[in-house]
Amino acid sequence: MAALPAAFRAQNVSLAGVGERHHWLWDFHQLQRALEAAGFRLVQRRAADSSAIADFPFHPLDLDADGRPRKGTESMYVEARKPD
């Protein structure tokens, strides 16, 4: 028996492109706790076109050539900083 129902897997997990298969699904609070446990701070949810990092290369990482989110509208974008 699979951990996730087939309908859920077909709708959510199978949409990942080759080389980008999902291994885990996170919500923001789970990811925030995991990042903080790993020593990261200032964990922030972001938009696909928003970053606190100066001159962040949105294209081709997060945006396509037309400025739209490359992986669709359901992706979660998070930034965190790890102290030196």
DAZILIN-V202774 format. One record per residue. RES is the residue in one small letter. PHI is phi in degrees with one decimal (* if undefined). OMEGA is omega as a letter, one per 40 degrees, with the letter a starting at -180 (none if undefined). Layout:
BEGIN
RES:PHI:OMEGA  RES:PHI:OMEGA
END
This chain:
BEGIN
m:*:a  a:-76.2:a  a:-68.3:i  l:-116.2:i  p:-59.9:a  a:-56.4:a  a:-62.7:i  f:-66.1:i  r:-60.1:a  a:-63.5:a  q:-82.9:a  n:-112.2:a  v:-78.8:a  s:-70.7:a  l:-79.1:i  a:-69.0:i  g:-76.1:i  v:-57.6:a  g:85.2:a  e:-127.2:a  r:-62.2:i  h:-73.6:i  h:-108.8:a  w:-157.2:i  l:-109.1:a  w:-116.0:i  d:-102.1:a  f:-58.9:a  h:-67.8:i  q:-63.2:a  l:-65.6:i  q:-58.5:i  r:-62.8:i  a:-65.6:i  l:-65.7:i  e:-64.4:i  a:-65.0:i  a:-88.5:i  g:99.6:i  f:-81.5:i  r:-131.8:i  l:51.6:i  v:-75.1:a  q:-132.8:i  r:-78.7:a  r:-129.1:i  a:-87.4:a  a:-59.7:a  d:-111.4:a  s:-130.3:i  s:-154.4:i  a:-85.4:a  i:-88.2:a  a:-60.0:i  d:57.4:i  f:-63.0:a  p:-82.4:a  f:-60.4:i  h:-100.3:e  p:-99.0:a  l:-65.0:a  d:-112.1:a  l:-117.1:i  d:-83.9:a  a:-62.9:i  d:-92.9:i  g:82.1:i  r:-93.7:i  p:-55.1:a  r:-66.5:a  k:-106.8:i  g:91.1:a  t:-94.1:a  e:-98.4:i  s:-72.9:i  m:-109.2:i  y:-113.2:a  v:-136.1:i  e:-120.1:i  a:-149.1:i  r:-117.4:i  k:-113.3:a  p:-59.2:i  d:-65.4:none
END
